Amino acid sequence: MTTRPTSSRGVEAAVTGAVTGLYYATPDFIPSRRARGWAKAGLVAASVAAAIPGARAARATAREAREEGSATSLPQAFRALTTGRRSSPSRYWPPC
């Protein structure tokens, strides 16, 4: 498997957090509804643009794993999850 450079997850998280804060603060700074709508659309576009490199890297990694045959199916992934005593299916299933 080849290693591809990815964007920093910290930068992505910081941008997303800042955009989220600005998104919810727009009514305090922009009185016009139309201008506020355009500003929010721009903020959403900035947030999506910040997430694209990470999503592409994850997609490429999943594709490589699938091609190598090391990908896990959904039922296998659920069986691999550990369950605690309180969430044991045998204790609560079948429902009465």
RODO-2510 file (C-alpha; in nm, 4 decimals, decimal comma):
residues 96
     n   res          X          Y          Z
     1     m     0,0000     0,0000     0,0000
     2     t     0,1335     0,3405    -0,0911
     3     t     0,1290     0,6300     0,1480
     4     r    -0,0331     0,9472     0,0237
     5     p     0,0166     1,2834     0,1875
     6     t    -0,2995     1,4069     0,3577
     7     s    -0,4038     1,7380     0,5000
     8     s    -0,3554     1,7993     0,8666
     9     r    -0,6524     1,6831     1,0680
    10     g    -0,5847     1,9559     1,3201
    11     v    -0,6113     2,2267     1,0563
    12     e    -0,9303     2,0695     0,9246
    13     a    -1,0800     2,0601     1,2743
    14     a    -0,9770     2,4203     1,3445
    15     v    -1,1259     2,5465     1,0188
    16     t    -1,4480     2,3533     1,0751
    17     g    -1,4747     2,4827     1,4314
    18     a    -1,4130     2,8424     1,3275
    19     v    -1,6623     2,8176     1,0433
    20     t    -1,9239     2,6679     1,2746
    21     g    -1,8780     2,9510     1,5237
    22     l    -1,9036     3,2120     1,2504
    23     y    -2,2080     3,0391     1,1020
    24     y    -2,4027     3,0659     1,4255
    25     a    -2,2753     3,4191     1,4930
    26     t    -2,3920     3,5645     1,1610
    27     p    -2,7252     3,6976     1,2986
    28     d    -2,5265     3,9082     1,5471
    29     f    -2,3103     4,0694     1,2790
    30     i    -2,5182     4,0730     0,9595
    31     p    -2,8637     4,2302     0,9925
    32     s    -2,9788     4,1690     0,6330
    33     r    -3,1376     3,8263     0,5820
    34     r    -3,0228     3,8075     0,2212
    35     a    -2,6625     3,8956     0,3073
    36     r    -2,6728     3,6539     0,5986
    37     g    -2,7894     3,3761     0,3659
    38     w    -2,5044     3,4403     0,1236
    39     a    -2,2547     3,4554     0,4094
    40     k    -2,3799     3,1246     0,5479
    41     a    -2,3604     2,9650     0,2028
    42     g    -1,9996     3,0815     0,1757
    43     l    -1,9187     2,9462     0,5202
    44     v    -2,0679     2,6071     0,4352
    45     a    -1,8630     2,6019     0,1136
    46     a    -1,5471     2,6802     0,3122
    47     s    -1,6227     2,4001     0,5577
    48     v    -1,6802     2,1501     0,2769
    49     a    -1,3618     2,2626     0,1020
    50     a    -1,1652     2,2034     0,4216
    51     a    -1,3030     1,8490     0,4511
    52     i    -1,2436     1,7391     0,0904
    53     p    -0,8735     1,6422     0,1213
    54     g    -0,9417     1,4209     0,4224
    55     a    -1,2394     1,2575     0,2537
    56     r    -1,0368     1,1865    -0,0604
    57     a    -0,7555     1,0326     0,1419
    58     a    -0,9994     0,8116     0,3337
    59     r    -1,1658     0,7039     0,0103
    60     a    -0,8305     0,6148    -0,1475
    61     t    -0,7283     0,4159     0,1598
    62     a    -1,0571     0,2248     0,1594
    63     r    -1,0246     0,1535    -0,2126
    64     e    -0,6706     0,0181    -0,1657
    65     a    -0,7817    -0,2004     0,1241
    66     r    -1,0689    -0,3355    -0,0833
    67     e    -0,8347    -0,4122    -0,3757
    68     e    -0,5914    -0,5929    -0,1463
    69     g    -0,8710    -0,7979     0,0029
    70     s    -0,8131    -0,6707     0,3547
    71     a    -1,1374    -0,4757     0,3688
    72     t    -1,3817    -0,5813     0,6353
    73     s    -1,7465    -0,6322     0,5541
    74     l    -2,0089    -0,4599     0,7654
    75     p    -2,1258    -0,7789     0,9437
    76     q    -1,7637    -0,8669     1,0241
    77     a    -1,7064    -0,5197     1,1633
    78     f    -2,0099    -0,5479     1,3921
    79     r    -1,9000    -0,8898     1,5173
    80     a    -1,5553    -0,7496     1,5942
    81     l    -1,6968    -0,4817     1,8240
    82     t    -1,6580    -0,5561     2,1902
    83     t    -1,9665    -0,5364     2,4033
    84     g    -1,9845    -0,4685     2,7696
    85     r    -2,1878    -0,6683     3,0134
    86     r    -2,4749    -0,4175     3,0181
    87     s    -2,5110    -0,4142     2,6406
    88     s    -2,5047    -0,7889     2,5961
    89     p    -2,7596    -0,8851     2,3296
    90     s    -2,8493    -1,2082     2,5071
    91     r    -2,9640    -1,0141     2,8107
    92     y    -3,1969    -0,7802     2,6255
    93     w    -3,2899    -0,9797     2,3158
    94     p    -3,5469    -1,0866     2,2111
    95     p    -3,7709    -0,8087     2,3376
    96     c    -4,0620    -0,9180     2,5511
***
